Amino acid sequence: LAVAIDACTESEKRAGEILIDEYNKKGYDQSFWGRDTAEVFEEICRRSRELLSQFGAPCEDKMLFNMFQVVTMNLAAQARDQKDLRIFAGIRRGMFFR
């Protein structure tokens, strides 16, 4: 996660921080965890475009995918470290620990 963030410009980092905060909040809604990944990907790309435009940063496909990865890695790290989150989200133990 840190490597992906370090590769960003300051404007991209600000956009990424906002996305992380927004999706951390969505993680408290149990229905979020059952959503189709493609829909979430499109949603994150759309929101990334909005934020990057606000901060005057280019909206290239590579950066949009990076934003998706930052959000995904953040949620995965939280699930790895928080048993209650894994239970809430319906994530089986074997997905992180073997």
Secondary structure, DSSP 8 states (H G I E B T S, - for coil): -HHHHHTS-HHHHHHHHHHHHHHHHHTTSGGGGGS-HHHHHHHHHHHHHHHHHHTT----HHHHHHHHHHHHHHHHHHHHH-HHHHHHHT--GGGT--
